């Protein structure tokens, strides 16, 4: 059984940590997108509420119902993206913590 040279093992470890951190950045980008998707329907609803005295709901119900369905779909999508991203970030944090515990010599370089 041949052992890898220490320099090669260190390079593999650094590459592994870089990969996990890149995946974590992707998950954080997904979180940011989920927040943006969630804020959009809230701003649309606030505009509708603010301007509600300028229209009669009964006259625009044909436009309001599809708009509210789209808003509800965007809220669901935003909530899904946020929860999925938070789960992924936690998983990557756990992986980084495991790498730090397994390789004590490299732990000072991994935050």
Buried (B, 14 or more C-beta within 10 A) or exposed (E): EEEEEEEEEBEEBEEBBEEBBEBBEBBBEBBEBBBEBBEBBEEBBEEBEEEEEEEEEEEEEEEBEEBBEEBEEBBEBBEEBBEBBBEBBEBBEEBBEEBBEEBEEBEEEBE
